[in-house]
Structure formats: C-alpha cells, structure tokens
Amino acid sequence: MVNNPLDLKISADPDNILDLLRRKVPTSDAAFENAPIGMAYISLNGLWLKINDYLSSILGYSQEDLLYREVKEISLLEEAHKYEALKEKLLTAEIKSFQMEHRIRHKEGYLMWVECGISLIRDRENQPLYFISHLRNMSRKSEIERKPDESEQRYESLIEHNPAGILTCDLKGMIISVNPAMERILGFVEMEMLGRPINFFLEGKEHEERSPYRIIFSETDNYMIRVRHKNGDMIELGLKHVPIYVNDIIEGIYIIAKDITQHNKDRESLRAAQQDLHDTVRRQQGMTMKFRQMKGKFIHTLCDGELLYRLGYKPSHIIGNGLYEIWPFYKAANMEKYYRRAWNGEQNVMYEATFRGITYLTSLRPILENGKVIEVIGSCVDITERKHMETELRETKELLESFINNTTDAICVLDLRSRVISVNAAYEHVFGWNQDELKGQPLPIYPDFLEEQRKEIYEMLKAGKQISGLETVRKRKDGLIVHVSVTKTPIKNEKGEIIGFAGITRDITERKRTEELLRKSDKLSVAGQLAAGLAHEIRNPLTSLRGFLQLLQNDMSGKQHYFDIMLSELDRINFIVSEFLVIAKPEAIHYKQSKLKDILQTVIALLDTQALLCNVELILEFESEIPEIVCSEMHLKQLFINLVKNAIEAIPRDGHIRMTVSQQGDDLIRVRTQDNGCGIPEERLKQLGEPFYTTKEKGTGLGLMMCFKIVEAHKGTMSIQSHMGEGTIIDVYLPKQPPARCAIELS
C-alpha cells in the first residue's frame, strides 16, 4: 500500500481505505457506528474520512458537515500546533499513540473540553495508512469529577501564563512539559523538548553526556547557569528547583527559570559606571568633597581628586575628620564661615584659598531632602595658573595702555558702524579732537573729496582685509589738510567674527616735505648732468642756422629748402629746452590718461646725445601695441631718465641699452631696461633704493630712491637683477588702471 497525499480533485479517498476496512473486517462498520465514544478516521493529511454518530452528537456536526474537511478547522490555533506535532511523532514512529485533553469549537460556536486519543494504522510493510481517533466529552462529568478538573485547569493556567519559565521533568531528568515562557527563554517549542533529557537544554549539547540526575539534585536553592539559546546566543538563567510531591513521594521536579541575561548586563554596567565614577573623581584635576554637621563639627564624608594629592593629602587624611583636624587654625577658621553658610542652605557659596603655593577655588552647594540640608557637596578647582595669567594680563594691559597713550601715532578703535569707541592722546595732538568729542560719532577726518575712499576702506575692512601703509591726506579740526600714513585692521573675536576696526595713523607731513626737497635735488642733479649733452644738441642746430644765414646774405633765390631746414632746427632747439625745463622746474602733479610710448620716446630723444657722447647705443622696442595708462607724465619721465642715465654711467666703454616694452596679462605693462655694463655686486642689491646708498663714486643714492617712490606711487613694482661683468636688468611693472585711491594719494 502506497501512502499517497490526498488529492480531493482526484478522489476523496485515493487509497480506498474505507473499502479496505470493510473487506478486511466485516463487522468494523457496526463496531464503529455503535461505539459508546466518538470515533473517526483521519487521513494522513489531517482530513476527516469518517465519523460515527456519537462523535456527531458531541460536536454538533453531521458526517456530511465534516467529511473531507481539515480537523484543525474546529481546533484552537495553539492546540492545533501541539496536535500536529504529536502526529509527526506518530509518523516517525517516535510514539505509537498519544492521548490529550484539548478544547474544540462546537458547531454552535462555544468551546468544549474533549479527551482525544489517536493511533496510527500501518500496513504489512509498516507504511502509514490513516489515523484512528476517539473522543470523549469531558464537559459531562459529574460535579465531583469536575471540581478536580477545575482545580487542574487553574493549576495549568498558573503554569501556562506564568512569566517565569517552568519545566517539569521526572526523576530521570526527562522533560515532561514546558510552559510558553520557557519556550520563549530557550527558543525551542515544547514538542522539540518533550521526552528529552534536561541536560540537553540546560547544559548545552557539549555536556549532553552529563547525568540529568546530577543537574536535578546538585542545586536546590537559587543559582545561575549559562545556556545556549536555540539561535546560538549564550544566555544566563536564574534557576530554582521545586520538588513535585504526590502522597509524600517525590515524583518529579519543577525547574523554574528566569532569563537574567539583561539583568546581569545592567548590573555589570552599573558596577562599571560606579567604578568609572570613582576613577573619574579620583583622576579629576580638581577635588570633590562632601561634609555633614555632626555634634557641632563639620565632618568630611568624601574627598578625592588630583588636587588633594598636590596639596599633600590623601583621602584618609580628610574623610572622618573636621576642619581643625586637617588645616592650620587660621585657615580652618576662615573656611568654617563658608561651610556654615552652605549648611544653613545658601546656594553656591564660593571662596578662594591658597595652601602650599597652590590657589584653588571652592564652590559649596547644599543637598536638601524634604526641605532640610542633609549634606553639602563641594567642588574645588586649581586656579593657580589662572591667577598667574590674570596678573600677566593685568600687567600686559597696563603696558599696552601705556604704549597706546604715549605713542606718537594716532590710534582709534571703531565699532561695526564705524563709530568711535576710543582714541588715544596722540589722536588729539594730530587731529585736534579729544575722545569725549569723538566717542560714539563717525570720524570727521575725511575731506569731502575722499568720501569714496572712506567707503572703499570700510568695505575692505568688513570683508576681513587689512590696509597697511596707505599714504593719503586727512582733515584736522582746524580745517588743515595733513599727509598721513594709515594702517587699518579688522578686530576679530575668538570665533573669527569681525567685531570692530582698529586704525593707526602717522603724520607724515614732514616726511613728504623732505621727499619733495629730495626730488627737487635729484632734478637739479639730473639737469646738471644733462647740461653737457644739451649744449651739444643746441650748438649743432645753431651752427646750421648761422651757415644758412650767411648763404642767404648773398643770394636768396632758389634757397627755399634752407628755410625748412632752419625751421626744423629751431623746433629741435625748442623741444630740447622745453623738456629740460620740465625736468628742472617744480610742477604740480597731475594724473591723466597718457601714452607710455610717447613718454619713452621723449626720454630717448633727451638722452640720445649724451649716449652718443659716451659711445652707447640706445634701443627702444615695443613687443606689442601698448594701451594708454593713468599716470603722471612728468614723474615717469623722471623715472626712466634716471634709469637710462644710470645705465649709461655703468657702461665703461662701447655698449648698448635696450628698453623693451611688453604687455603682461590683462592689467600690467612691463618696461625692461637692460644694459651690458659692469653690473652690481649681489650683496649690494638689497640696499639699492636706500637714501644716500650708491655704487657710484660721486652719487648720492637719491635718484634710485626716487625711482622706487615713483613706481610705488603708481601702484607698480620694480625689480633689479644684476651679474658682475654681464650687466643689469631693471623691470618696471605698471598697472594700466591703478586703484581709485591712487590718484588721491599722489595728489
């Protein structure tokens, strides 16, 4: 006989089990139908195959109602699982039959208790055929029978719904039952545990060979073991053994278990936290203490921390002792006043004390319970370093204030709205206003024509930029204009946020006058050195004019072209004299759009004769089209005359000077002056441009200094490269359009 799965689409009874029973046992139908208990045949798939009349009367269903329906449809879900598990054990031959009491649902909807017994019928080859089940209605017991049942139900309810895991085993250690809580704790369901030795679950598989008897009777009081959950995790259980007595004889053991894994973790965490707190108090840089008032004295109950050891004490010196037993009398008497204030309920009592060279700050706070002070806790921090820093800060502040108030530079501090916070005494000396007049007001030192400069300066400061060495002019209280050098910086807090502005202003009026005198002196020097060349330039045209005039005295016919030559020579004389006067005489400085090409060609024209006298060739080259620039023509002519003149003087014999003009990027123009003269020693290059420092025998050093000043005034740069015996290269970089304030500074 083959045990095929039941397929209702093919046949409700594919193995023809009922027909087989009728042919094998002719009287089986009569016995089945007339049995005094409910009976049923159930397929291996759990379907009703046949029920007798008695079972129909118990359940309220007719045979047609139940036929080929699943048995579990009228069972409760949790009991259906247990029922299915026992059926599996029947199929695997672990058990031959089983009997259980469970609840099923009557056709009218109410639950009823039945006693159910099930056996498995097999064929000659021991293959399973079907289940045979018998049911007995437990609800019809007599009152005497029912009372023990109700008591048993209460007992079962206590076991089933107990939050603690309860496992029942016999004296051999075999598991008889487990409640749902135990299933949750271990992860196994009851059917996986029934009939197995207890050590399989409570000791772990690696200890399965150990005697269950030893486990049962080794401990009777509460104890803890580590077991492995079904998922593989190790868990900790608190166990208690309770013997089961029947007629004063032990028939088994209840093992009551509680999962204490989390409890132990929490306890270990608490222990670690307490230890960490102790270590923290011990290792803190300061000191923590507690005290109470006992018999009129303040007795310390806690004291620890690194500060305590630095003071030369240990906790044992402090705990249990009063103030006068610890500190010198004068110190204890002083501290007692603060202790008493805190004990009387005053919050945040603070005092400073110094002992053995250490200054510390103590804060006392009372601990109240039901409105009454029961203890005072104190926290002490070492402020020795802070005290030293306060002293240094105070001294630094006094030094800084002394410097600010006694410096000759005018210093002012402004807020973000550009209003005065403070000014020093020099500010009043330079500008005439004192601090009381200026405080809270915008600075009145900007002339009207520098309003745009003022706005630009404060926009740069608000953007975090610094302005250093700005040479410009400012207005005094009496209306006079003074030349000043200004440095302004934003003031930032520790977060890097700008909170104000600081300005240092130096009166450079006298320096400007000195520079002007130096410039005039340099012009005179240049004019004197050009005189020889100019005399030669003027003498040649005059000789031509004289010769032509002599020719014209005799005969003027056909001599018209002589007049053109004479006019040309006169124009040449006029040009040279005019340029000489431009260089020699003082002139108001003006900045305007000018052609650099014309300026350089004028310089070459002026110096060409002097170069010829010295056997030097002047070459002017333009690498590209050069745009116009904003500049002072007179100053640039003075600049390049000085550079070319110096180059001529540096060439001992035949040589050449090449001036190359090129555009560098979009904003700069470079003018390179290169000669093949004697060169300048490297150690002297850094000093070039200093007043009265020169490499020439009769020089003053003022000419090159003025060159640097002129380039700087045009917001350009000048660099010098030189090698002994090879010559010198001087690069002048000029912006096409200097910043807006350039013209103001130079005017």
Residue pairs with C-beta under 8 A, 6 or more apart in sequence:
1 15
1 123
1 125
1 127
1 129
2 15
2 127
3 15
3 44
3 127
3 128
3 129
4 14
4 15
5 44
5 45
6 12
6 13
6 14
6 43
6 44
6 45
6 47
7 14
8 68
12 49
12 67
12 68
13 19
13 43
13 49
15 129
17 41
17 43
17 49
17 129
17 130
18 41
18 49
18 50
21 28
21 29
21 41
22 28
22 29
32 39
32 50
32 52
33 52
33 53
34 52
35 52
35 54
35 134
36 54
37 54
37 134
37 135
37 136
38 51
38 52
38 54
38 55
38 56
38 57
38 58
38 59
38 114
38 134
38 135
38 136
38 137
39 51
39 52
39 54
39 55
39 132
39 133
39 134
39 135
40 48
40 49
40 50
40 51
40 52
40 55
40 132
40 133
40 134
40 135
41 48
41 49
41 50
41 51
41 130
41 131
41 132
41 133
42 48
42 49
42 71
42 118
42 130
42 131
42 132
42 133
43 49
43 130
43 131
44 91
44 128
44 129
44 130
44 131
46 70
46 71
46 72
46 84
46 87
47 68
47 69
47 70
47 71
48 66
48 67
48 68
48 69
48 71
49 67
49 68
49 130
50 63
50 67
51 59
51 61
51 63
51 66
51 67
55 135
56 62
56 63
58 112
58 114
58 135
58 137
59 66
59 74
59 104
59 106
59 107
60 106
60 107
60 108
61 74
61 107
65 107
71 83
72 80
72 83
72 84
74 104
74 105
75 83
75 102
75 103
75 104
75 105
76 102
76 103
76 104
76 105
76 111
79 102
79 103
81 189
82 100
82 102
82 190
82 191
83 100
83 102
85 189
85 190
85 191
86 95
86 98
86 100
86 118
86 191
87 118
87 131
88 191
89 95
89 98
89 191
90 96
90 97
90 98
90 118
90 119
90 120
90 128
90 131
91 120
91 128
94 195
96 119
96 120
97 117
97 118
97 119
97 120
98 117
98 118
99 115
99 116
99 117
99 118
100 115
100 116
101 113
101 114
101 115
101 116
101 138
102 113
102 114
102 116
103 111
103 112
103 113
103 114
104 111
104 112
104 114
105 111
105 112
106 112
112 137
112 138
112 139
113 137
113 138
113 139
113 149
114 135
114 136
114 137
114 138
115 135
115 136
115 138
116 133
116 134
116 135
117 133
117 134
117 135
118 131
118 132
118 133
119 131
119 132
119 133
120 128
120 130
120 131
121 128
121 129
121 130
121 131
121 132
122 128
122 129
123 129
138 149
141 149
159 166
159 177
159 179
160 179
160 180
161 180
162 179
162 181
163 181
164 181
164 256
164 257
164 258
165 178
165 179
165 181
165 182
165 183
165 184
165 185
165 186
165 237
165 256
165 257
165 258
165 259
166 178
166 179
166 181
166 182
166 254
166 255
166 256
166 257
167 175
167 177
167 178
167 179
167 182
167 193
167 198
167 254
167 255
167 257
168 175
168 176
168 177
168 178
168 244
168 252
168 253
168 254
168 255
169 175
169 176
169 198
169 212
169 216
169 252
169 253
169 255
170 176
170 251
170 252
171 213
171 216
171 250
171 251
171 252
171 253
172 197
172 212
172 213
173 197
173 198
173 199
173 211
173 212
173 213
173 215
173 216
174 195
174 196
174 197
174 198
174 212
175 193
175 194
175 195
175 196
175 197
175 198
175 201
176 194
176 252
177 190
177 194
178 190
178 193
178 194
182 257
183 189
183 190
185 235
185 237
185 257
185 259
186 193
186 201
186 227
186 229
186 230
187 229
187 230
187 231
188 201
188 230
193 201
197 208
197 212
198 212
198 215
198 216
198 255
199 207
199 208
199 210
199 211
199 212
199 215
200 208
201 227
202 215
202 225
202 227
202 237
202 239
202 255
203 210
203 215
203 225
203 227
204 227
204 228
205 228
216 241
216 253
216 255
219 239
219 241
220 241
221 240
222 238
222 239
222 240
223 238
223 239
224 236
224 237
224 238
224 239
224 260
225 236
225 237
225 239
226 234
226 235
226 236
226 237
227 234
227 235
227 237
228 234
228 235
229 235
235 259
235 261
236 259
236 260
236 261
236 264
237 257
237 258
237 259
237 260
238 257
238 258
238 260
239 255
239 256
239 257
240 255
240 256
240 257
241 253
241 254
241 255
241 256
242 253
242 254
242 255
242 256
243 250
243 252
243 253
243 254
244 250
244 251
244 252
244 253
244 254
245 251
281 288
281 304
281 305
282 304
282 305
283 305
283 306
284 305
284 306
285 305
285 306
285 307
285 381
285 382
286 305
286 306
286 307
286 360
286 379
286 380
286 381
286 382
287 303
287 304
287 305
287 306
287 307
287 308
287 311
287 360
287 379
287 380
288 302
288 303
288 304
288 305
288 377
288 378
288 379
288 380
289 300
289 302
289 303
289 304
289 318
289 377
289 378
289 380
290 300
290 301
290 302
290 303
290 375
290 376
290 377
290 378
291 298
291 299
291 300
291 301
291 339
291 375
291 376
291 378
292 298
292 299
292 301
292 374
292 375
292 376
293 299
293 343
297 322
297 323
298 322
298 323
298 336
298 339
298 340
298 343
299 320
299 321
299 322
300 318
300 319
300 320
300 321
300 322
300 326
301 319
301 320
301 375
302 319
303 313
303 315
303 318
303 319
304 315
305 380
307 358
307 360
307 380
307 381
307 382
308 314
308 315
308 318
310 358
310 382
311 355
311 356
311 358
312 356
313 326
317 326
318 326
323 332
323 335
323 336
323 339
324 332
326 332
327 335
327 355
331 353
331 355
334 351
334 353
335 351
335 353
338 349
338 350
338 351
338 362
338 364
339 364
339 376
341 349
341 364
342 349
342 364
342 365
342 366
342 376
342 378
343 366
343 373
343 376
344 373
345 366
345 368
345 373
346 366
347 365
347 366
348 363
348 364
348 365
349 363
349 364
349 365
350 361
350 362
350 363
350 364
351 361
351 362
352 359
352 360
352 361
352 362
352 383
353 359
353 360
353 362
354 360
357 384
358 382
358 384
359 382
359 383
359 384
359 387
360 380
360 381
360 382
360 383
360 384
361 380
361 381
361 383
362 378
362 379
362 380
363 378
363 379
363 380
364 376
364 377
364 378
365 376
365 377
365 378
366 373
366 375
366 376
367 373
367 374
367 375
367 376
367 377
368 374
404 411
404 424
405 424
405 425
406 425
407 424
407 426
408 426
408 429
408 506
409 426
409 504
409 505
409 506
410 423
410 424
410 426
410 427
410 429
410 430
410 431
410 504
410 505
410 506
410 507
411 423
411 424
411 426
411 427
411 502
411 503
411 504
411 505
412 420
412 422
412 423
412 424
412 427
412 438
412 443
412 502
412 503
412 505
413 420
413 421
413 422
413 423
413 491
413 500
413 501
413 502
413 503
414 420
414 421
414 443
414 500
414 501
414 502
414 503
415 421
415 499
415 500
415 501
416 462
416 498
416 499
416 500
416 501
418 442
418 443
418 458
418 501
419 440
419 441
419 442
420 435
420 438
420 439
420 440
420 441
420 442
420 443
421 439
421 500
422 435
422 439
423 433
423 434
423 435
423 438
427 433
427 435
427 438
427 505
428 434
428 435
430 476
430 482
430 484
430 505
430 507
431 445
431 474
431 476
431 477
432 476
432 477
432 478
433 444
433 477
438 444
444 475
444 477
445 474
445 475
445 476
446 453
446 454
446 474
446 475
447 473
447 474
447 475
447 481
449 744
450 472
450 473
450 744
452 740
453 472
453 740
453 741
453 744
456 740
456 741
457 467
457 470
457 488
458 501
460 467
461 467
461 488
461 489
461 490
461 498
461 501
462 490
462 498
464 490
464 498
465 490
466 487
466 488
466 489
466 490
467 486
467 487
467 488
467 489
468 487
469 485
469 486
469 487
470 485
470 486
470 487
470 488
470 741
470 745
471 483
471 484
471 485
471 486
471 508
471 745
472 483
472 484
472 486
472 741
472 744
472 745
473 481
473 482
473 483
473 484
473 744
474 481
474 482
474 484
474 486
474 505
475 481
475 482
476 482
482 507
482 509
483 507
483 508
483 509
483 511
483 512
484 505
484 506
484 507
484 508
485 505
485 506
485 508
486 503
486 504
486 505
486 506
487 503
487 504
487 505
488 501
488 502
488 503
488 504
489 501
489 502
489 503
490 498
490 500
490 501
491 498
491 499
491 500
491 501
491 502
492 498
492 499
493 499
515 709
518 691
518 702
518 705
518 706
519 638
519 706
520 586
521 700
521 702
522 638
522 642
522 702
522 703
522 706
523 583
523 584
523 638
524 584
525 700
525 702
525 703
526 583
526 638
526 641
526 642
526 645
526 703
527 580
527 583
527 584
529 610
529 645
530 580
530 583
530 606
530 607
530 610
532 610
532 613
533 607
533 609
533 610
533 613
534 576
534 577
534 580
534 609
536 609
536 613
537 572
537 573
537 576
537 609
538 573
538 576
538 577
541 569
541 570
541 572
541 573
542 569
542 573
544 565
544 566
544 569
545 566
545 569
545 570
548 559
548 562
548 565
548 566
551 559
551 562
552 559
552 562
575 605
576 606
579 602
579 605
579 606
579 637
580 606
582 634
582 637
583 606
583 637
583 638
583 641
587 634
589 632
589 634
589 635
589 746
589 747
590 632
591 630
591 631
591 632
591 742
591 743
591 746
591 747
592 630
592 631
592 633
593 628
593 629
593 630
594 628
594 629
594 630
594 631
594 633
594 636
595 626
595 628
596 626
596 628
596 629
596 631
596 636
596 661
596 669
596 671
596 734
597 622
597 626
597 661
599 631
599 633
599 636
599 637
599 640
600 620
600 640
600 659
600 661
600 671
601 620
602 637
603 637
603 640
603 641
603 644
604 618
604 620
604 644
604 659
606 641
607 618
607 641
607 644
607 645
607 648
608 618
610 645
610 648
611 617
611 618
611 644
611 648
611 657
614 648
614 651
615 653
615 654
615 655
616 648
616 651
616 654
616 655
616 656
616 657
617 655
617 656
617 657
618 644
618 656
618 657
618 659
619 656
619 657
619 658
619 659
620 659
620 661
621 658
621 659
621 660
621 661
622 661
622 662
623 660
623 661
623 662
623 663
624 662
624 663
626 661
626 663
626 669
627 663
627 669
627 736
628 736
629 669
629 734
629 735
629 736
629 737
630 736
630 737
630 738
630 742
630 743
631 714
631 734
632 710
632 713
632 714
632 746
635 710
635 713
635 714
636 710
636 714
638 706
638 710
639 706
639 707
639 710
639 711
639 732
640 659
640 671
640 673
642 703
642 704
642 706
642 707
643 673
643 707
643 730
643 732
644 657
644 659
644 673
645 703
646 703
646 704
647 657
647 673
647 675
647 677
647 728
648 657
649 696
650 675
650 677
650 678
650 679
650 727
650 728
651 657
651 675
651 676
651 677
651 678
652 677
652 678
655 675
655 676
655 677
656 675
656 676
657 673
657 674
657 675
658 672
658 673
658 674
658 675
659 671
659 672
659 673
659 674
660 671
660 672
660 674
661 669
661 670
661 671
661 672
662 669
662 670
662 672
663 669
663 670
664 670
664 733
667 735
667 736
667 737
668 733
668 734
668 735
668 736
669 733
669 734
669 735
669 736
670 731
670 732
670 733
671 731
671 732
671 734
672 729
672 730
672 731
672 732
673 729
673 730
673 732
674 727
674 728
674 729
674 730
675 727
675 728
676 726
676 727
677 727
677 728
678 724
678 725
678 727
679 722
679 723
679 724
679 725
679 726
679 727
679 728
680 688
680 695
680 720
680 722
680 724
680 728
681 724
682 722
684 695
685 720
685 722
687 693
688 704
688 720
689 704
689 705
689 707
689 708
690 701
690 705
691 701
691 702
691 705
692 700
692 701
692 702
693 701
694 700
694 701
694 704
707 718
708 718
711 717
711 718
711 732
711 734
713 742
713 745
713 746
714 734
714 735
714 738
714 742
714 746
715 735
715 738
715 739
715 742
716 732
716 733
716 734
716 735
717 732
717 733
718 730
718 731
718 732
718 733
719 730
719 731
720 728
720 729
720 730
721 728
721 729
721 730
721 731
722 728
722 729
